[in-house]
Amino acid sequence: MSLENCIFCKICAKIEPADLLYEDDDMVIFKDIKPASKYHYLAVPKNHIKTAKDLKPEDSQLLLKLIETGKRVLVENGAEVDDLQMGFHWPPFNSISHLHLHLISPASQMGFLSRQIFRPNTWWFASADYVYNNLTNKL
């Protein structure tokens, strides 16, 4: 995907504004523009990967980094990771075709609609654990 068509590529390249909570050579983390709970962050790799279905076994370390760094940033900002919903929209039910990990805390405070949208291991949302286990089983 070209930079001109992907909002997350533009955020990573600092062409589009976002309040970055974290950035390194591989990824950025910023607040979701439609938060499902008090803390709702997106962990986004700088390298354009279309969806969780497009991850390859060699991406397993990147996936672990998204998960672990996302948890750390949540804690640093006051969130509880004991009440955390983490996962990816599962195609064709993704609104943005650039891999992004949703980190939502406290999950227990999500409203009814958010609970449906981010319900793990459904046809439309896969937990981070599911994606990681599926990926590492391909090794």
C-alpha positions as CSV (number, residue, x, y, z in Angstrom):
1,M,0.0,0.0,0.0
2,S,1.3,3.4,-0.8
3,L,1.8,6.1,1.8
4,E,-0.9,8.2,0.3
5,N,-3.6,5.6,0.9
6,C,-2.8,4.4,4.5
7,I,-3.6,6.6,7.5
8,F,-1.4,4.5,9.8
9,C,1.6,4.7,7.4
10,K,1.1,8.5,7.4
11,I,1.0,8.5,11.2
12,C,4.2,6.4,11.3
13,A,5.9,8.8,8.8
14,K,4.6,11.8,10.8
15,I,2.7,13.1,7.8
16,E,-0.6,12.9,9.8
17,P,-0.7,14.0,13.4
18,A,-1.1,11.7,16.3
19,D,-0.3,12.0,20.0
20,L,2.4,9.3,20.1
21,L,2.7,7.6,23.4
22,Y,5.6,5.5,22.2
23,E,7.9,5.2,19.2
24,D,10.9,3.3,18.2
25,D,12.4,2.0,14.9
26,D,9.7,-0.8,14.6
27,M,6.5,0.6,15.9
28,V,4.3,3.4,17.3
29,I,1.6,3.5,20.0
30,F,-1.1,6.1,20.1
31,K,-4.6,6.5,21.5
32,D,-7.6,5.2,19.5
33,I,-9.7,8.0,18.2
34,K,-12.9,6.1,19.3
35,P,-11.9,4.7,22.6
36,A,-13.8,1.7,23.9
37,S,-12.7,2.3,27.5
38,K,-10.6,4.7,29.5
39,Y,-7.3,3.4,28.0
40,H,-7.6,2.3,24.4
41,Y,-4.3,2.3,22.5
42,L,-3.2,1.1,19.1
43,A,0.2,-0.6,18.7
44,V,1.1,-0.2,15.0
45,P,4.2,-1.6,13.2
46,K,5.9,1.0,11.0
47,N,6.4,-1.7,8.3
48,H,3.1,-2.0,6.4
49,I,1.5,-5.4,7.1
50,K,-2.0,-5.4,5.8
51,T,-3.8,-7.6,8.5
52,A,-3.2,-10.2,11.1
53,K,-3.9,-12.8,8.4
54,D,-0.8,-11.5,6.6
55,L,1.6,-12.1,9.4
56,K,4.3,-14.7,8.7
57,P,6.2,-16.9,11.2
58,E,9.2,-14.6,10.9
59,D,6.9,-11.8,12.3
60,S,6.5,-13.5,15.6
61,Q,9.1,-11.3,17.4
62,L,7.4,-8.2,16.1
63,L,4.1,-9.5,17.4
64,L,5.6,-10.1,20.8
65,K,7.1,-6.7,20.8
66,L,3.7,-5.1,20.0
67,I,2.1,-7.0,22.9
68,E,4.8,-6.5,25.5
69,T,5.5,-2.8,24.6
70,G,1.7,-2.1,24.5
71,K,1.3,-3.5,28.0
72,R,4.2,-1.5,29.3
73,V,2.8,1.7,27.8
74,L,-0.6,1.0,29.4
75,V,1.0,0.6,32.8
76,E,3.2,3.7,32.4
77,N,0.0,5.6,31.7
78,G,-2.0,4.3,34.7
79,A,-3.9,1.4,33.2
80,E,-4.4,-2.1,34.8
81,V,-3.2,-4.9,32.6
82,D,-5.1,-7.4,34.7
83,D,-8.3,-6.1,33.1
84,L,-7.1,-6.0,29.5
85,Q,-8.6,-6.8,26.1
86,M,-6.0,-7.2,23.4
87,G,-6.5,-8.2,19.8
88,F,-6.8,-7.6,16.1
89,H,-9.8,-7.1,13.8
90,W,-10.1,-10.1,11.6
91,P,-10.6,-9.6,7.9
92,P,-12.9,-8.8,6.2
93,F,-14.0,-7.0,9.4
94,N,-11.2,-4.5,9.6
95,S,-11.7,-0.8,9.0
96,I,-8.0,0.0,8.3
97,S,-5.8,-2.3,6.3
98,H,-2.7,-1.8,8.3
99,L,-2.0,-4.2,11.2
100,H,-2.8,-2.7,14.5
101,L,-3.1,-4.2,18.0
102,H,-6.0,-2.9,20.1
103,L,-5.1,-2.6,23.8
104,I,-8.2,-1.8,25.9
105,S,-8.2,-1.3,29.6
106,P,-10.3,-1.7,31.7
107,A,-12.1,-4.2,29.6
108,S,-14.7,-4.6,32.3
109,Q,-15.8,-1.0,31.7
110,M,-16.5,-1.3,27.9
111,G,-20.0,-0.6,26.9
112,F,-22.3,-3.1,25.3
113,L,-21.5,-2.3,21.7
114,S,-17.7,-2.2,22.4
115,R,-18.0,-5.6,24.1
116,Q,-19.5,-7.0,20.8
117,I,-17.0,-5.3,18.5
118,F,-14.0,-6.4,20.6
119,R,-15.2,-9.8,21.7
120,P,-12.2,-12.1,21.4
121,N,-12.0,-15.0,19.1
122,T,-15.0,-14.3,17.0
123,W,-15.2,-14.0,13.2
124,W,-14.4,-10.3,13.5
125,F,-11.9,-10.0,16.3
126,A,-8.9,-12.3,17.2
127,S,-7.2,-12.1,20.6
128,A,-3.5,-11.4,20.5
129,D,-2.8,-14.8,22.1
130,Y,-4.8,-16.6,19.3
131,V,-2.9,-14.7,16.6
132,Y,0.5,-15.4,18.3
133,N,-0.3,-19.1,18.9
134,N,-1.5,-19.5,15.3
135,L,1.6,-17.8,14.0
136,T,4.1,-19.8,16.1
137,N,2.4,-23.1,15.2
138,K,3.4,-22.4,11.6
139,L,7.1,-22.5,12.5
